[in-house]
């Protein structure tokens, strides 16, 4: 998604997304959360994630849009300035 939007030139592992992509902090529209083992993003308040963490009911695993947020305690947050 980030590549299709022109915000990512090449694939990055989760740790790099959480530490080197964009700028540190929370974006107005898009925020990427990453640590050494996982990354997910929140776009306009919806979470795109492969993990069901934070979901009250099991909706299965795999990449999907989720309406529930999750704890970002161990994650670094990054955003693309201007978005």
C-alpha positions as CSV (number, residue, x, y, z in Angstrom):
1,X,0.0,0.0,0.0
2,X,2.8,2.4,0.9
3,X,4.6,1.5,-2.3
4,X,1.4,2.0,-4.5
5,X,0.9,5.4,-2.9
6,X,4.5,6.4,-3.8
7,X,5.6,6.5,-0.1
8,X,7.9,3.5,-0.2
9,X,10.6,2.8,-2.8
10,X,11.4,-0.8,-1.9
11,X,10.2,-3.4,0.6
12,X,11.3,-2.9,4.2
13,X,11.3,-5.3,7.2
14,X,9.2,-4.4,10.2
15,X,12.1,-3.0,12.2
16,X,13.1,-0.7,9.4
17,X,9.5,0.6,9.0
18,X,9.5,1.4,12.7
19,X,12.8,3.1,12.7
20,X,13.8,4.5,9.3
21,X,10.7,5.1,7.2
22,X,9.2,8.6,7.2
23,X,9.6,10.7,10.3
24,X,9.0,9.9,14.0
25,X,5.6,10.6,15.4
26,X,1.9,10.3,14.5
27,X,0.6,11.3,11.1
28,X,-2.6,13.1,10.4
29,X,-3.8,10.3,8.0
30,X,-1.2,7.5,8.0
31,X,0.9,6.2,10.8
32,X,3.1,3.1,10.6
33,X,3.9,1.3,13.8
34,X,6.9,-1.1,13.9
35,X,9.2,-3.0,16.1
36,X,11.8,-5.7,15.4
37,X,9.1,-8.4,14.9
38,X,6.0,-6.8,13.4
39,X,4.6,-3.7,11.7
40,X,1.1,-2.4,11.0
41,X,-0.4,0.8,10.0
42,X,-3.4,3.0,10.8
43,X,-5.0,4.9,8.0
44,X,-7.7,7.4,8.8
45,X,-8.5,5.5,12.1
46,X,-8.6,2.0,10.6
47,X,-5.9,-0.5,11.3
48,X,-4.3,-2.6,8.6
49,X,-2.7,-5.5,10.3
50,X,-2.0,-9.3,10.0
51,X,-2.4,-9.8,13.7
52,X,-5.8,-10.0,15.5
53,X,-4.3,-8.4,18.6
54,X,-6.8,-6.0,20.2
55,X,-9.8,-7.6,18.4
56,X,-12.6,-8.5,21.0
57,X,-13.6,-11.6,18.9
58,X,-11.4,-13.8,16.7
59,X,-11.7,-12.5,13.2
60,X,-8.9,-14.7,12.0
61,X,-5.3,-13.8,11.1
62,X,-4.0,-12.5,7.8
63,X,-3.8,-9.0,6.4
64,X,-7.1,-7.1,6.7
65,X,-8.7,-3.8,7.8
66,X,-9.7,-3.8,11.5
67,X,-11.8,-1.3,13.3
68,X,-10.2,-2.0,16.7
69,X,-7.0,-0.4,17.7
70,X,-4.3,-2.2,19.6
71,X,-1.7,-1.2,22.2
72,X,1.3,0.4,20.5
73,X,3.4,0.2,23.7
74,X,6.5,-1.6,22.2
75,X,6.2,0.0,18.8
76,X,7.8,3.0,17.3
77,X,5.5,5.3,15.3
78,X,6.4,6.9,12.0
79,X,4.5,9.0,9.4
80,X,5.1,10.6,6.1
81,X,5.3,14.4,6.5
82,X,2.6,16.2,4.5
83,X,0.0,13.4,4.9
